Amino acid sequence: MAKLYFRYSAMNSGKTTSLMQAAFNYEERGMHPVVMKPAIDSKGADSIISRLGVSRPVDILLGPEQSVTAALSAYPDCHCLLIDEAQFLTPKQVDELLWYATTQNVPVLAYGLRTDFQTKGFPGASRLLELAHELQELKTICRCGRKALLNGRRQAGQFIFTGDQVAIDGEADIDYESLCASCYHRLRGAAA
């Protein structure tokens, strides 16, 4: 039986790069991976972009009301489903991924953030943590050298700790930095 995998981390851990490597591995063996991302992730339009500068077009740009199963019906030769920015999926879409993996015997590898810049879970990520057969944390480091756990949001270079849950990196002068809990706490206190 194929499984639903959730590979999560703070920002800048190489999630997208890892996804592209997995796609390459399937293609190198003559198999067909399907790459999907939620449409809310406007970065790269209909492509995924690694911070290393590598990009790849997606096969499916999934809208928030769109059925995963219906979208995948156009890909009967799918050997593996790879999803970037999986935190933006809806809980219903994550449920569909579980059943797709188990009934179609197709591995589903979902890559995404566990929490937002306010340390709150994304609905899609929370559901993935509840349902995935296997969880894997991809690690990255903080500015101080410790393991990064949280995501700090900056606007115009200043850390902010309030706002909408979703703000796409690179838009509206927004960027993110991976932080350990100590550095996040210190910056949050300084911003208060």
C-alpha positions, 0 to 999 in steps of 0.5 A, spaced: 500 500 500 502 506 498 502 512 503 501 519 504 508 522 507 508 529 510 515 533 509 515 539 513 520 544 516 521 552 517 522 556 511 529 555 507 530 548 509 530 545 502 523 542 501 522 545 494 529 542 492 527 535 495 521 535 491 524 537 485 529 531 486 524 526 488 521 528 481 527 527 477 528 520 480 522 518 478 523 521 471 530 518 471 526 511 471 521 512 466 516 514 471 511 519 471 510 524 477 505 529 478 507 535 481 501 540 484 501 546 488 495 550 491 493 556 487 494 561 493 501 560 492 502 565 487 510 565 487 512 562 481 505 563 477 504 556 475 511 553 477 515 551 483 521 555 485 527 553 489 531 558 493 537 555 490 534 558 483 531 552 480 524 551 478 519 546 475 512 547 472 507 544 476 502 539 472 496 541 477 495 548 480 489 546 485 484 551 487 481 551 494 474 549 492 477 544 487 477 536 488 484 533 488 481 526 485 477 530 480 484 534 478 488 527 478 483 524 473 487 527 468 493 523 470 491 516 470 499 514 469 501 518 475 506 514 479 507 519 484 504 525 487 508 531 489 505 537 492 509 543 494 506 548 499 502 543 502 500 547 508 495 551 503 491 545 502 484 545 505 483 539 510 478 536 505 483 536 500 488 532 505 483 527 506 482 526 499 490 525 498 490 520 504 484 516 500 488 517 493 494 514 496 491 508 499 486 506 494 490 508 488 496 505 491 500 511 489 505 515 494 503 522 495 509 526 498 506 533 501 512 538 502 510 544 507 510 548 513 507 546 519 506 553 522 505 560 520 509 566 522 505 567 529 506 560 531 499 557 529 498 551 525 495 552 517 489 548 516 492 543 511 498 542 515 494 540 521 490 535 517 497 532 514 500 531 521 493 528 523 493 523 517 500 522 514 502 515 514 509 518 515 512 524 518 519 527 516 522 534 519 527 537 514 531 541 518 534 548 517 538 553 522 537 559 525 541 566 524 544 563 531 546 556 529 541 553 532 535 549 529 530 553 526 523 551 528 519 557 527 518 562 521 519 570 522 515 574 517 518 581 515 515 587 511 520 592 509 525 589 513 522 589 519 519 583 523 512 583 524 507 579 528 500 580 526 497 580 520 493 575 515 496 568 516 497 568 508 502 573 505 506 570 499 514 571 500 516 576 495 510 580 494 508 586 498 515 587 500 514 580 505 520 576 506 521 570 511 527 568 516 527 561 519 528 562 527 529 558 533 525 559 539 529 563 542 531 568 537 523 568 535 522 570 542 527 575 543 525 579 536 517 578 538 519 582 545 523 587 541 517 588 536 512 589 542 
